[in-house]
Every structure is written in structure tokens, then in C-alpha cells.
Amino acid sequence: MKEGRDRFITESMGQCWHDYDIDKPINTYSLEAYICKKCKGFILGNNDFTIEEDFQRLWQWAKGQKDMEDLIARFNEASFKDKEEGTTYRNKFADAVYDYLKARR
């Protein structure tokens, strides 16, 4: 995971980059979760934009940003779900968003 990139994007989206103790999970029926020390939310972890579920939050957010229309147009949404290359395409998109956001600051 490109943690620095994903943290910067997450915070630019107005979301919390969670601070939690990985050694103190809350065990649920099927998984381990955590409580964020900052937002007090019940979480599974931080965003990893190569993972399809986390990526969907980034994609929807970016599509809602008027100034990112040109960036969005360079990518084919179907490619993000490709079984073999999806991770690569999601990574390329996240890198492009990161570069765009960094350039704006």
C-alpha cells in the first residue's frame, strides 16, 4: 500500500486517517475491527485505494469534483474491475489523483 499517498488523498476527501492500536482489536463474529482514537469510529483500517471497496469511495468522490472532470475522462471505469489488471488501473488512478491534488496545493 502506498500509505503516504492514500493518507493524503483520504484527508483531502475530508475523511479521517484513522489512528488506532493494531494490537488491541475488537473481535466481532467474523473479523477484527478497531476504534479510531481521533474520530472514535468503529473501523476495519485505513483506506487502501488498490482495494476495490476503498477505491469506490475515491472514484465516487472524484466524480463529484467539478475540477477533476478531465482527469476522470482519461480513465475507463470498467478497467478498475478487471480481474487481472484492476489493481494496476486503480493504482494508476490513485496516483493521478494524488499528483493532481499535490499540484493544487
Sequence and secondary structure as in RCSB ss.txt:
>XXXX:A:sequence
MKEGRDRFITESMGQCWHDYDIDKPINTYSLEAYICKKCKGFILGNNDFTIEEDFQRLWQWAKGQKDMEDLIARF
NEASFKDKEEGTTYRNKFADAVYDYLKARR
>XXXX:A:secstr
  HHHHHHHHHHTT       TTS EE SS EEEE TTT  EES    TTSHHHHHHHHHHHHT GGGHHHHHTS
 GGGGG TTTHHHHHHHHHHHHHHHHHHH 
